[in-house]
Amino acid sequence: MQVYITGSLAFDRIMTFPGRFSDHILPDKIHIMNVCFVGNGLDEKFGGTAGNIAYSMAQLGEKPVILSQVGRDFSVYDERLQKLGLPVEGIRTLDHEFTAGAHITTDMADNQITCFNPGAMCHSCGYDMTGLNGDSIGIVSPGNVEDMVNHPKYYRENNIRFIFDPGQQITTLGGEKLKQALEGAYMLIVNDYELQMVMNDTGYSKTELLDKVGMIVTTLGENGCMVNNGEEMHIPAARPVAVVDPTGAGDAFRAGLLKGLCLGKDVETACRMGCVSALYSVETRGTQEFQYTWEDFKHRYEENYGPLA
């Protein structure tokens, strides 16, 4: 089964400010604020929803096709993807743009100031999807809005299973585009807060959503996830050795779930595999810094849930 991942590719550029923002912001002058925070160096990480999911799937031996868009500064990320053996033919390069990037500065009190430049993400990836067939499965994750609407349309019209994962683009999509995009999805995957946002923006109740999609998978962080296909089933979380950084755990969960579907597992087992995949992200700082083998993954699964049937 070939997996296609629609979503973003981005650089996360992270700085630490050796102080507190609050010591340098004058409340009575905030209407004319002009302040500079000097960080302790710069750490550049690879990120983006599509990049994170594809990276985790590569750890599990899968080679999904990324459908995304990047800019003229992408070469180092491109080299990384190719070293992982990931196909890059679905990635469009726009020489007049920069790759999407988040510039994040964190102070000593864990307050953050982030500036996000969408750059190339403002443009459709322009991928010719006519080669996809019924043996494929797509996941449409946060990225270019046009792709998030058009790719589900193609999947619906060609009877290809797809997972709709709107995430942080829920508010950008808005009610009508959300309704169009989620229609006919095999699975809607959101966290509990995002589920309420989807219902608010579309005006759909949970029952009405289940008339539009095959099932809803709601991630619950340390409490695992809930599967609802008319009947609710709770999947407990796998146990981490230590919680270091939860950033990216949701993308890793999606990767493990997709691996389960590629293996023909039922949804319960696939969600458990998602919970195990999320462990590696939670236990490591950064969304693409962990490494593991399929044998190690199976061992962690069995520690938490018993034999991987």
C-alpha atoms as a printed R data frame, in Angstrom:
    type eleno elety resid chain resno       x      y       z
1   ATOM     1    CA   MET     A     1   0.000  0.000   0.000
2   ATOM     2    CA   GLN     A     2   1.439  3.389  -1.014
3   ATOM     3    CA   VAL     A     3   0.883  6.258   1.434
4   ATOM     4    CA   TYR     A     4   0.596  9.888   0.262
5   ATOM     5    CA   ILE     A     5   1.085 12.637   2.842
6   ATOM     6    CA   THR     A     6  -0.293 16.088   2.105
7   ATOM     7    CA   GLY     A     7   1.083 18.671   4.520
8   ATOM     8    CA   SER     A     8   3.833 21.126   5.315
9   ATOM     9    CA   LEU     A     9   7.605 20.946   5.213
10  ATOM    10    CA   ALA     A    10   9.223 23.554   7.417
11  ATOM    11    CA   PHE     A    11  12.301 24.606   9.326
12  ATOM    12    CA   ASP     A    12  11.997 25.269  13.059
13  ATOM    13    CA   ARG     A    13  14.632 27.813  14.036
14  ATOM    14    CA   ILE     A    14  14.902 27.918  17.805
15  ATOM    15    CA   MET     A    15  16.658 30.397  20.078
16  ATOM    16    CA   THR     A    16  16.829 30.683  23.853
17  ATOM    17    CA   PHE     A    17  16.754 34.090  25.508
18  ATOM    18    CA   PRO     A    18  18.809 34.078  28.757
19  ATOM    19    CA   GLY     A    19  16.322 36.169  30.692
20  ATOM    20    CA   ARG     A    20  12.612 36.880  30.943
21  ATOM    21    CA   PHE     A    21  10.625 38.703  28.292
22  ATOM    22    CA   SER     A    22   8.604 40.387  31.031
23  ATOM    23    CA   ASP     A    23  11.709 42.201  32.330
24  ATOM    24    CA   HIS     A    24  12.077 44.011  28.987
25  ATOM    25    CA   ILE     A    25   8.479 44.801  28.029
26  ATOM    26    CA   LEU     A    26   7.088 48.065  29.395
27  ATOM    27    CA   PRO     A    27   3.313 47.662  29.891
28  ATOM    28    CA   ASP     A    28   2.631 51.393  29.534
29  ATOM    29    CA   LYS     A    29   4.541 51.501  26.214
30  ATOM    30    CA   ILE     A    30   3.145 48.360  24.628
31  ATOM    31    CA   HIS     A    31   1.320 50.412  21.966
32  ATOM    32    CA   ILE     A    32   4.725 51.519  20.629
33  ATOM    33    CA   MET     A    33   6.709 48.421  21.505
34  ATOM    34    CA   ASN     A    34  10.134 48.127  19.887
35  ATOM    35    CA   VAL     A    35  12.265 45.479  21.561
36  ATOM    36    CA   CYS     A    36  15.131 43.154  20.602
37  ATOM    37    CA   PHE     A    37  15.945 39.906  22.399
38  ATOM    38    CA   VAL     A    38  19.456 38.551  21.840
39  ATOM    39    CA   GLY     A    39  19.465 34.752  21.929
40  ATOM    40    CA   ASN     A    40  22.104 32.220  22.864
41  ATOM    41    CA   GLY     A    41  22.786 30.879  19.372
42  ATOM    42    CA   LEU     A    42  20.409 29.283  16.891
43  ATOM    43    CA   ASP     A    43  19.305 25.684  16.584
44  ATOM    44    CA   GLU     A    44  17.698 24.642  13.286
45  ATOM    45    CA   LYS     A    45  15.400 21.612  13.248
46  ATOM    46    CA   PHE     A    46  13.525 19.876  10.451
47  ATOM    47    CA   GLY     A    47   9.767 19.995  10.822
48  ATOM    48    CA   GLY     A    48   6.390 20.429   9.197
49  ATOM    49    CA   THR     A    49   3.457 18.031   9.489
50  ATOM    50    CA   ALA     A    50   4.273 16.050   6.328
51  ATOM    51    CA   GLY     A    51   7.971 15.924   7.166
52  ATOM    52    CA   ASN     A    52   7.327 14.701  10.714
53  ATOM    53    CA   ILE     A    53   4.870 11.981   9.669
54  ATOM    54    CA   ALA     A    54   7.128 10.806   6.838
55  ATOM    55    CA   TYR     A    55  10.167 10.719   9.132
56  ATOM    56    CA   SER     A    56   8.401  8.488  11.666
57  ATOM    57    CA   MET     A    57   7.076  6.232   8.907
58  ATOM    58    CA   ALA     A    58  10.624  5.854   7.569
59  ATOM    59    CA   GLN     A    59  11.679  4.553  11.000
60  ATOM    60    CA   LEU     A    60   8.990  1.889  10.543
61  ATOM    61    CA   GLY     A    61  10.257  0.866   7.113
62  ATOM    62    CA   GLU     A    62   7.692  2.752   5.009
63  ATOM    63    CA   LYS     A    63   8.432  5.149   2.127
64  ATOM    64    CA   PRO     A    64   5.468  7.526   1.878
65  ATOM    65    CA   VAL     A    65   5.255 10.135  -0.874
66  ATOM    66    CA   ILE     A    66   5.248 13.691   0.486
67  ATOM    67    CA   LEU     A    67   2.956 16.149  -1.315
68  ATOM    68    CA   SER     A    68   4.195 19.585  -0.325
69  ATOM    69    CA   GLN     A    69   5.953 22.759  -1.445
70  ATOM    70    CA   VAL     A    70   9.306 24.273  -0.503
71  ATOM    71    CA   GLY     A    71  11.563 27.216  -1.306
72  ATOM    72    CA   ARG     A    72  15.061 27.930  -2.522
73  ATOM    73    CA   ASP     A    73  16.639 27.114   0.867
74  ATOM    74    CA   PHE     A    74  15.411 23.502   0.932
75  ATOM    75    CA   SER     A    75  18.569 21.665  -0.214
76  ATOM    76    CA   VAL     A    76  19.725 20.509   3.239
77  ATOM    77    CA   TYR     A    77  16.247 19.148   4.049
78  ATOM    78    CA   ASP     A    78  16.035 17.513   0.613
79  ATOM    79    CA   GLU     A    79  19.348 15.749   1.240
80  ATOM    80    CA   ARG     A    80  18.033 14.455   4.560
81  ATOM    81    CA   LEU     A    81  14.841 13.054   3.024
82  ATOM    82    CA   GLN     A    82  16.763 11.279   0.299
83  ATOM    83    CA   LYS     A    83  19.150  9.728   2.844
84  ATOM    84    CA   LEU     A    84  16.056  8.325   4.548
85  ATOM    85    CA   GLY     A    85  14.998  6.839   1.218
86  ATOM    86    CA   LEU     A    86  11.864  8.974   1.065
87  ATOM    87    CA   PRO     A    87  10.464  9.863  -2.385
88  ATOM    88    CA   VAL     A    88  10.685 13.583  -3.202
89  ATOM    89    CA   GLU     A    89   8.843 13.701  -6.538
90  ATOM    90    CA   GLY     A    90   5.736 15.120  -4.848
91  ATOM    91    CA   ILE     A    91   7.592 18.164  -3.489
92  ATOM    92    CA   ARG     A    92   7.350 21.364  -5.540
93  ATOM    93    CA   THR     A    93  10.211 23.859  -5.325
94  ATOM    94    CA   LEU     A    94   9.482 27.580  -5.745
95  ATOM    95    CA   ASP     A    95  12.707 29.471  -6.327
96  ATOM    96    CA   HIS     A    96  11.157 32.847  -5.464
97  ATOM    97    CA   GLU     A    97  10.063 31.720  -1.980
98  ATOM    98    CA   PHE     A    98  11.634 30.429   1.218
99  ATOM    99    CA   THR     A    99  10.591 27.139   2.759
100 ATOM   100    CA   ALA     A   100   8.008 27.640   5.513
101 ATOM   101    CA   GLY     A   101   9.704 28.418   8.799
102 ATOM   102    CA   ALA     A   102   8.914 29.011  12.434
103 ATOM   103    CA   HIS     A   103  11.268 31.304  14.346
104 ATOM   104    CA   ILE     A   104  10.815 30.500  18.023
105 ATOM   105    CA   THR     A   105  12.423 32.275  20.961
106 ATOM   106    CA   THR     A   106  11.945 30.848  24.463
107 ATOM   107    CA   ASP     A   107  12.854 32.681  27.667
108 ATOM   108    CA   MET     A   108  13.944 31.274  31.029
109 ATOM   109    CA   ALA     A   109  10.307 31.108  32.206
110 ATOM   110    CA   ASP     A   110   9.348 28.940  29.182
111 ATOM   111    CA   ASN     A   111   7.435 31.806  27.563
112 ATOM   112    CA   GLN     A   112   7.644 31.739  23.773
113 ATOM   113    CA   ILE     A   113   7.489 34.302  20.993
114 ATOM   114    CA   THR     A   114   7.007 32.701  17.574
115 ATOM   115    CA   CYS     A   115   6.951 34.235  14.122
116 ATOM   116    CA   PHE     A   116   5.858 31.881  11.327
117 ATOM   117    CA   ASN     A   117   6.608 32.564   7.671
118 ATOM   118    CA   PRO     A   118   4.452 30.310   5.426
119 ATOM   119    CA   GLY     A   119   6.638 31.118   2.408
120 ATOM   120    CA   ALA     A   120   6.201 28.406  -0.221
121 ATOM   121    CA   MET     A   121   3.267 26.955   1.722
122 ATOM   122    CA   CYS     A   122   1.118 29.718   0.226
123 ATOM   123    CA   HIS     A   123   1.252 27.829  -3.090
124 ATOM   124    CA   SER     A   124  -0.328 24.520  -4.105
125 ATOM   125    CA   CYS     A   125   2.065 21.597  -4.510
126 ATOM   126    CA   GLY     A   126   0.657 21.026  -8.019
127 ATOM   127    CA   TYR     A   127   1.165 17.257  -7.896
128 ATOM   128    CA   ASP     A   128  -0.391 15.176 -10.683
129 ATOM   129    CA   MET     A   129  -2.495 12.700  -8.716
130 ATOM   130    CA   THR     A   130  -3.795 10.722 -11.683
131 ATOM   131    CA   GLY     A   131  -1.339  7.898 -10.980
132 ATOM   132    CA   LEU     A   132  -2.925  7.107  -7.612
133 ATOM   133    CA   ASN     A   133  -5.171  4.051  -7.381
134 ATOM   134    CA   GLY     A   134  -7.337  2.189  -4.909
135 ATOM   135    CA   ASP     A   135  -4.322  0.500  -3.308
136 ATOM   136    CA   SER     A   136  -3.191  3.911  -2.050
137 ATOM   137    CA   ILE     A   137  -4.140  5.727   1.130
138 ATOM   138    CA   GLY     A   138  -3.808  9.468   1.683
139 ATOM   139    CA   ILE     A   139  -3.527 11.603   4.762
140 ATOM   140    CA   VAL     A   140  -4.338 15.292   4.390
141 ATOM   141    CA   SER     A   141  -2.579 17.174   7.181
142 ATOM   142    CA   PRO     A   142  -2.143 20.908   7.885
143 ATOM   143    CA   GLY     A   143  -0.470 22.667   4.977
144 ATOM   144    CA   ASN     A   144  -1.538 24.595   1.899
145 ATOM   145    CA   VAL     A   145  -5.294 25.251   2.102
146 ATOM   146    CA   GLU     A   146  -5.924 24.640  -1.608
147 ATOM   147    CA   ASP     A   147  -4.291 21.201  -1.347
148 ATOM   148    CA   MET     A   148  -6.260 20.438   1.815
149 ATOM   149    CA   VAL     A   149  -9.498 20.887  -0.147
150 ATOM   150    CA   ASN     A   150  -8.506 19.557  -3.582
151 ATOM   151    CA   HIS     A   151  -6.711 16.396  -2.498
152 ATOM   152    CA   PRO     A   152  -9.726 15.055  -0.535
153 ATOM   153    CA   LYS     A   153 -11.876 15.842  -3.584
154 ATOM   154    CA   TYR     A   154  -9.619 13.686  -5.765
155 ATOM   155    CA   TYR     A   155  -9.627 10.865  -3.215
156 ATOM   156    CA   ARG     A   156 -13.431 10.911  -2.972
157 ATOM   157    CA   GLU     A   157 -13.952 10.935  -6.724
158 ATOM   158    CA   ASN     A   158 -11.547  8.016  -7.215
159 ATOM   159    CA   ASN     A   159 -12.617  5.863  -4.261
160 ATOM   160    CA   ILE     A   160  -9.269  6.174  -2.480
161 ATOM   161    CA   ARG     A   161  -9.252  6.006   1.308
162 ATOM   162    CA   PHE     A   162  -8.031  9.149   3.006
163 ATOM   163    CA   ILE     A   163  -7.557 10.475   6.513
164 ATOM   164    CA   PHE     A   164  -8.440 14.115   7.105
165 ATOM   165    CA   ASP     A   165  -6.259 15.799   9.742
166 ATOM   166    CA   PRO     A   166  -7.003 19.565   9.735
167 ATOM   167    CA   GLY     A   167  -5.098 20.501  12.916
168 ATOM   168    CA   GLN     A   168  -3.908 24.083  13.124
169 ATOM   169    CA   GLN     A   169  -5.497 24.956   9.768
170 ATOM   170    CA   ILE     A   170  -9.059 24.581  11.073
171 ATOM   171    CA   THR     A   171  -9.590 28.301  11.514
172 ATOM   172    CA   THR     A   172  -7.937 29.120   8.171
173 ATOM   173    CA   LEU     A   173 -10.132 26.646   6.305
174 ATOM   174    CA   GLY     A   174 -13.362 27.894   7.846
175 ATOM   175    CA   GLY     A   175 -16.693 26.120   7.965
176 ATOM   176    CA   GLU     A   176 -17.514 25.660   4.276
177 ATOM   177    CA   LYS     A   177 -14.064 24.421   3.236
178 ATOM   178    CA   LEU     A   178 -13.962 22.127   6.254
179 ATOM   179    CA   LYS     A   179 -17.282 20.616   5.192
180 ATOM   180    CA   GLN     A   180 -15.975 20.053   1.651
181 ATOM   181    CA   ALA     A   181 -12.656 18.591   2.776
182 ATOM   182    CA   LEU     A   182 -13.842 16.123   5.405
183 ATOM   183    CA   GLU     A   183 -16.724 14.737   3.323
184 ATOM   184    CA   GLY     A   184 -16.186 11.036   2.673
185 ATOM   185    CA   ALA     A   185 -13.020 10.694   4.751
186 ATOM   186    CA   TYR     A   186 -12.236  7.205   5.955
187 ATOM   187    CA   MET     A   187 -11.130  8.827   9.209
188 ATOM   188    CA   LEU     A   188 -11.205 12.287  10.776
189 ATOM   189    CA   ILE     A   189  -8.316 12.620  13.221
190 ATOM   190    CA   VAL     A   190  -8.176 15.505  15.696
191 ATOM   191    CA   ASN     A   191  -7.431 16.173  19.335
192 ATOM   192    CA   ASP     A   192 -10.332 16.853  21.695
193 ATOM   193    CA   TYR     A   193 -10.001 20.645  21.419
194 ATOM   194    CA   GLU     A   194  -9.812 20.509  17.619
195 ATOM   195    CA   LEU     A   195 -12.900 18.279  17.489
196 ATOM   196    CA   GLN     A   196 -14.895 20.980  19.230
197 ATOM   197    CA   MET     A   197 -13.488 23.592  16.825
198 ATOM   198    CA   VAL     A   198 -14.534 21.460  13.822
199 ATOM   199    CA   MET     A   199 -18.034 21.102  15.235
200 ATOM   200    CA   ASN     A   200 -18.251 24.836  15.961
201 ATOM   201    CA   ASP     A   201 -17.029 25.875  12.496
202 ATOM   202    CA   THR     A   202 -19.104 23.388  10.501
203 ATOM   203    CA   GLY     A   203 -22.188 23.513  12.693
204 ATOM   204    CA   TYR     A   204 -22.165 19.693  12.733
205 ATOM   205    CA   SER     A   205 -22.875 17.687  15.852
206 ATOM   206    CA   LYS     A   206 -20.713 14.628  16.514
207 ATOM   207    CA   THR     A   207 -23.515 12.447  15.146
208 ATOM   208    CA   GLU     A   208 -23.694 14.562  11.987
209 ATOM   209    CA   LEU     A   209 -19.907 14.356  11.582
210 ATOM   210    CA   LEU     A   210 -20.157 10.569  11.724
211 ATOM   211    CA   ASP     A   211 -22.631 10.748   8.836
212 ATOM   212    CA   LYS     A   212 -19.900 12.483   6.801
213 ATOM   213    CA   VAL     A   213 -16.833 10.410   7.776
214 ATOM   214    CA   GLY     A   214 -16.189  6.739   8.455
215 ATOM   215    CA   MET     A   215 -14.934  7.317  11.981
216 ATOM   216    CA   ILE     A   216 -13.456  9.939  14.287
217 ATOM   217    CA   VAL     A   217 -10.178  9.306  16.099
218 ATOM   218    CA   THR     A   218  -9.690 11.803  18.915
219 ATOM   219    CA   THR     A   219  -6.224 11.952  20.461
220 ATOM   220    CA   LEU     A   220  -6.147 12.615  24.206
221 ATOM   221    CA   GLY     A   221  -2.448 13.097  24.975
222 ATOM   222    CA   GLU     A   222  -1.377 11.079  28.004
223 ATOM   223    CA   ASN     A   223  -4.839  9.463  28.061
224 ATOM   224    CA   GLY     A   224  -4.431  7.772  24.665
225 ATOM   225    CA   CYS     A   225  -7.186  8.177  22.098
226 ATOM   226    CA   MET     A   226 -10.864  7.545  21.450
227 ATOM   227    CA   VAL     A   227 -12.192  5.826  18.322
228 ATOM   228    CA   ASN     A   228 -15.814  6.587  17.409
229 ATOM   229    CA   ASN     A   229 -17.507  4.904  14.468
230 ATOM   230    CA   GLY     A   230 -20.956  5.061  16.030
231 ATOM   231    CA   GLU     A   231 -19.666  3.233  19.093
232 ATOM   232    CA   GLU     A   232 -16.861  4.594  21.240
233 ATOM   233    CA   MET     A   233 -13.692  2.633  22.008
234 ATOM   234    CA   HIS     A   234 -10.951  3.984  24.273
235 ATOM   235    CA   ILE     A   235  -7.305  3.125  23.488
236 ATOM   236    CA   PRO     A   236  -5.041  3.716  26.516
237 ATOM   237    CA   ALA     A   237  -1.736  5.482  25.973
238 ATOM   238    CA   ALA     A   238   1.545  3.596  25.893
239 ATOM   239    CA   ARG     A   239   3.894  4.313  28.812
240 ATOM   240    CA   PRO     A   240   6.938  6.523  28.100
241 ATOM   241    CA   VAL     A   241  10.235  6.033  29.900
242 ATOM   242    CA   ALA     A   242  10.303  9.804  30.442
243 ATOM   243    CA   VAL     A   243   8.376 12.787  29.101
244 ATOM   244    CA   VAL     A   244  10.989 15.081  27.552
245 ATOM   245    CA   ASP     A   245   9.116 17.007  24.844
246 ATOM   246    CA   PRO     A   246   5.546 16.296  23.645
247 ATOM   247    CA   THR     A   247   6.008 18.405  20.492
248 ATOM   248    CA   GLY     A   248   5.480 16.246  17.417
249 ATOM   249    CA   ALA     A   249   3.853 13.355  19.285
250 ATOM   250    CA   GLY     A   250   0.645 13.818  17.289
251 ATOM   251    CA   ASP     A   251   2.479 13.475  13.974
252 ATOM   252    CA   ALA     A   252   4.302 10.381  15.258
253 ATOM   253    CA   PHE     A   253   0.944  8.911  16.332
254 ATOM   254    CA   ARG     A   254  -0.380  9.355  12.790
255 ATOM   255    CA   ALA     A   255   2.703  7.609  11.403
256 ATOM   256    CA   GLY     A   256   2.219  4.564  13.622
257 ATOM   257    CA   LEU     A   257  -1.477  4.425  12.798
258 ATOM   258    CA   LEU     A   258  -0.703  4.542   9.068
259 ATOM   259    CA   LYS     A   259   1.870  1.760   9.477
260 ATOM   260    CA   GLY     A   260  -0.830 -0.360  11.064
261 ATOM   261    CA   LEU     A   261  -3.204  0.289   8.161
262 ATOM   262    CA   CYS     A   262  -0.424 -0.560   5.681
263 ATOM   263    CA   LEU     A   263  -0.057 -3.920   7.448
264 ATOM   264    CA   GLY     A   264  -3.794 -4.542   7.223
265 ATOM   265    CA   LYS     A   265  -4.349 -4.229  10.985
266 ATOM   266    CA   ASP     A   266  -7.732 -3.330  12.440
267 ATOM   267    CA   VAL     A   267  -8.242  0.230  13.654
268 ATOM   268    CA   GLU     A   268  -7.813 -0.684  17.329
269 ATOM   269    CA   THR     A   269  -4.396 -2.225  16.683
270 ATOM   270    CA   ALA     A   270  -3.417  0.622  14.337
271 ATOM   271    CA   CYS     A   271  -4.255  3.185  17.038
272 ATOM   272    CA   ARG     A   272  -2.218  1.251  19.573
273 ATOM   273    CA   MET     A   273   0.671  1.333  17.091
274 ATOM   274    CA   GLY     A   274   0.130  5.084  16.872
275 ATOM   275    CA   CYS     A   275   0.420  5.382  20.649
276 ATOM   276    CA   VAL     A   276   3.702  3.420  20.616
277 ATOM   277    CA   SER     A   277   5.099  5.539  17.779
278 ATOM   278    CA   ALA     A   278   4.273  8.670  19.791
279 ATOM   279    CA   LEU     A   279   6.478  7.398  22.630
280 ATOM   280    CA   TYR     A   280   9.653  8.000  20.658
281 ATOM   281    CA   SER     A   281   8.725 11.617  20.034
282 ATOM   282    CA   VAL     A   282   7.680 12.254  23.646
283 ATOM   283    CA   GLU     A   283  10.938 10.790  24.950
284 ATOM   284    CA   THR     A   284  13.144 12.965  22.689
285 ATOM   285    CA   ARG     A   285  13.503 16.712  22.224
286 ATOM   286    CA   GLY     A   286  12.633 17.620  18.648
287 ATOM   287    CA   THR     A   287  10.172 16.187  16.150
288 ATOM   288    CA   GLN     A   288  12.697 14.303  13.973
289 ATOM   289    CA   GLU     A   289  15.559 13.431  16.319
290 ATOM   290    CA   PHE     A   290  14.662  9.901  17.466
291 ATOM   291    CA   GLN     A   291  15.763  6.664  15.800
292 ATOM   292    CA   TYR     A   292  14.524  3.129  16.335
293 ATOM   293    CA   THR     A   293  14.107 -0.194  14.564
294 ATOM   294    CA   TRP     A   294  11.015 -2.217  13.733
295 ATOM   295    CA   GLU     A   295  12.143 -4.861  16.243
296 ATOM   296    CA   ASP     A   296  12.408 -2.241  18.981
297 ATOM   297    CA   PHE     A   297   8.969 -0.916  18.039
298 ATOM   298    CA   LYS     A   298   7.410 -4.383  18.311
299 ATOM   299    CA   HIS     A   299   9.074 -4.845  21.713
300 ATOM   300    CA   ARG     A   300   7.639 -1.563  23.001
301 ATOM   301    CA   TYR     A   301   4.214 -2.517  21.632
302 ATOM   302    CA   GLU     A   302   4.290 -5.865  23.406
303 ATOM   303    CA   GLU     A   303   5.396 -4.225  26.672
304 ATOM   304    CA   ASN     A   304   2.269 -2.075  26.586
305 ATOM   305    CA   TYR     A   305  -0.392 -4.078  24.789
306 ATOM   306    CA   GLY     A   306   0.735 -7.681  24.399
307 ATOM   307    CA   PRO     A   307   1.601 -9.504  21.144
308 ATOM   308    CA   LEU     A   308   1.290 -7.498  17.917
309 ATOM   309    CA   ALA     A   309  -1.241 -9.698  16.151
